[in-house]
């Protein structure tokens, strides 16, 4: 391929970068807000072996929280890399509505996966480990995740006719020589 020549846009704009970004940012919101600011739970607070009210338990939980944040950072870094690679290939960027929708869908998927796996199946922590009966908070967390996922998917749906119009506009911009204007 010759330098400076753009690739033809793919059939659909890339959606994976925004979804991965939503997964990572959803993890950051969980870790920063629930683990650090509100201190409602840490990664291992409901295991029985690592209570947050002992120095040893807090050290173990802080280490686990750090690995959790590292994983969410990796998701954001991969999303960034995929975004840059798509841009370098000349792929058409998704409309903002679709991009934001996929970001919300990723955040919702994070909440659902974390809520089902960590809170229910593994039982390593709950949204509110500082309460005697945390199931209501866990169910609210899952419901919020489901709403984010469904709203995100609905927002990400872009009618094919809009995509076709965007591709035509972008293609016509590429065909015009620099400095020329449309009369």
N, C-alpha and C positions, 0 to 999 in steps of 0.2 A: 504494500500500500504506500502511496506517495504521502510525504509529509504535508500537512495542511488540508488534506482531503478528508472530509467527514464521512463516517460510515453511514449507511442507510439506517434509519431508525428501525428498531425491532418492532414486532407486531404489537407489543404492549409495553408500557413503561415498566421499569423494574420496581417491584414491590417489596422484595426481600430486605433491602437496606432499611426501609422505614419500619418494617415489622421487627427486625433485629434491634433497631434503635429503641423501639417501644419495649421490647423485652428487657434490654439493659437499663433504660431509664425507669421502668417500673420497679426493677430491683433496687436501683438507687433510691427511689422514693421510699420504698419499704425499709431499706437499711438505714437511711438518714433520718427519716421521720420516726419510724417505730422503734428502731434499735437505739439510735443515738439521742434524738431530741426528746421524744416522749418516754423512752426507756421502758416500754411496755413489755418487750421481750428481746432476747438475743437468740442466736441460732440454736443453742443447746439448753435453754432454760427449763424445758419440761422433761429432760431425760432422767432427772432424779440424781444424776451424778455430778452435774455442773450447775448448782444453784447460783443465781446472780447476786446473792447476799453474802457470799464468801469471797475472799481474795482469790483463792485458787479457782473457784467457779467463774468469777468475773474474768480472770486471765484466760481461761479456756474459751469462754464465750467471746471475748474480744478477738482472740486468734481466729475462731470460727467465723466471726463477723468479717474479719479482714479477708479471709479466703472467699467469702460470699461477695464482698465488694470487688475483689479481684476478678471474679467470674463475670460480674455485671459490667465491669470496665472492659473486659475482653469482648463482650457482646457489642458494646458501643464502638470499640475500635474496629471490629470486623464490619459493622454496619458502615462506618466511615470509609473503610477500605473499599467495600462494595460500591458505595456511592461514587467515590473517585474513579474507580475502574469503569463504571457505567458511563460517567461523564467523558472519560478518555476515549471510550468506544463510540462516542457521539450518540448514545441512546437518548431518546426523548425523555426528559424528566416527567414524572407524573404530575398531574395538576395538584395544587396545594391541598385540595379537599381529599384527594385519594391518598396523598402522602400522610396527611394528618390522620386520616382514617386508619391507615395501616399502622401508624404509630400507636393509636389507641387500641387497635386490635392486639398488637404485641404486648402492650401493658396489661390488657385483660387476660391474654394467654399466660403471662407471667403470674398474675394473681391466681388464676385457676390452677395452674400447675403447682405453685408454691402452697396454695391453700389445701389442695387435695393431698399432695405428697407429704409436705412437712407437717401440716397441721393435723391431718386425719390419718393417713396411712402410717407414717413413721412416728408421729406424735412427738417430735423433738421440740416443738414450741407451738404456741397458739398466739393469736393476735394480742390477747391480753392474758399473759401468764400471771399477772399480779392479782387476778380475780379468781374466786373459787369455781365459777362455772363459766368458762370462756366460750362455750359453743355458740352463743348468740353472736359474738364478735366474729367468730370464724365463719359462720353462715353469712353474715353481712359482708365480709371480705370476699367470699365466693360470689355473692350476688353482685357486688360492685364489679368484680372481674368479668362476670358474664355480661353485664350491661356494657362495660367498656368494649368487650369483644364484639358484641352484636352491633353497637352503634358504629364502631370502627369499620366493620365489614360493610355496613350500609353506606357509610360515607365514602368508602374506597371504591364503590361501584361507580364507574364512569361510563355513561352510555357510549357505545361504539361510535356513534355519529360525532360526538365531541372529540374523541381521539382522532378520527379521520380529519376533522377540521383543523385540529392543532398540527397534525403532521403536514397537511398542505401548507399552512402558514409558515411552518418552519422550513419546509423545502423551498418555498418561494423566496424566503429571506436568504437562503444559501445560494440561490441561483443569481441573485442580483449582485452586480459588481460593486465593490466598495465605493462609497462616495455618491452612488446613484440614488436617486429618490424616485418614488412612485408618483406619477402625475395623476 
